[in-house]
Amino acid sequence: MTLQEGQAAPLFELPDEQNRTVRLQDFRGHPLVLYFFPKANTPG
């Protein structure tokens, strides 16, 4: 999926480093920076 600048991100949920579920909608109305990095020993 490709987003255009200014387009809202789709709702999603992911596990954090303590394996707790974090949902995008939990941060609605707050500044948020997402940092995605490759899992160890994978290309990217």
Secondary structure by P-SEA (a helix, b strand, c coil): cccccccccccccccccccccccccccccbbbbbbbbbcccccc
